[in-house]
């Protein structure tokens, strides 16, 4: 896997480097480098993969299928937020 970046007209080195970093992250290269930084025994790799593929437990009292945060109710009355001074 090779990543090539061509300089665009009027593009600074900082912008080109930022574009390169985004491409590396998108390709999963940074994640792979961090993972291979230290040696991982094959048994640890298998355990990590098995943990990643097992289904997550459902919390008790959760009736919702989709998960996530519950939605806010429509309106509880007049809002008093904003940039006012509190008068």
N, C-alpha and C positions, 0 to 999 in steps of 0.2 A: 504494500500500500504506500503510494507516494503522493504527497500533497505538494502541489506546485502553485505558487502565487506569482502572478504577473503584476507589475506595478502599473497602476492606472495613471492617466495623465493628471498631473497636479496633486497626486496623492503623496502624503508625507510618509516617512518611515514608520512613525507611530501608528498611523492609520493602517498601513500594510501589516504591521506586526499584530494589531488588534484583529484584523481579518484572518490572519494565519492562526491565531489562537482560537478563534471561534470555529474555524474549519477543523482544527485538531480535536476540539471538544465535541463537535458534531460527529466526527468519525469514531469517537470513543477512544482516541489515542491517549488522552490524559488519564482516563480511568484505567486503561491497560498498564500504563507506565507506573502508576501508583500501586496497582495490584502486584506488579512484578518487582517492586522495589525490594521487598523482603521475600525470602524463600518460604513457600507454603507447602507443607507436606501433602502428599496425595490424599491421605485420610482427612485432613482438614478441609481440602478443596471439596471432597465428596460430601462432607458434613455441611459445608456452607451452601452447596448446590441443593442438597436435600431440604435444608431449612428454607431456602428461597422458594422452592416449588410446593411446599406444603400449604394448605389453605389456612387463612387466618381465622382464629376463633371469633365467634360472634359474642358480643357483650350481652350479659343478661339484662332484660328489660328493654332491649332494642327491638321495636316492632318494624322498623324501617328496613327495607331490602337494600336500598341504594347506599346507605351509609352517609357519612359527611355530617355537616352541621345542620341543625334544624333551621328552617327559614324564620325570619322575623315576622311578627304579626303585622297586619296592615297598618293600623293607626291606633295609638294609645292616647291621643289627645294632641294639643298644640305643642310644637317643638320650640324649645327655648335655647337652641344652640346658636352658633354663629360668631361673628366678630364683635358683638356688642360689648359695652363696658359693664354690663350687669345692672343697669339702672332701670 
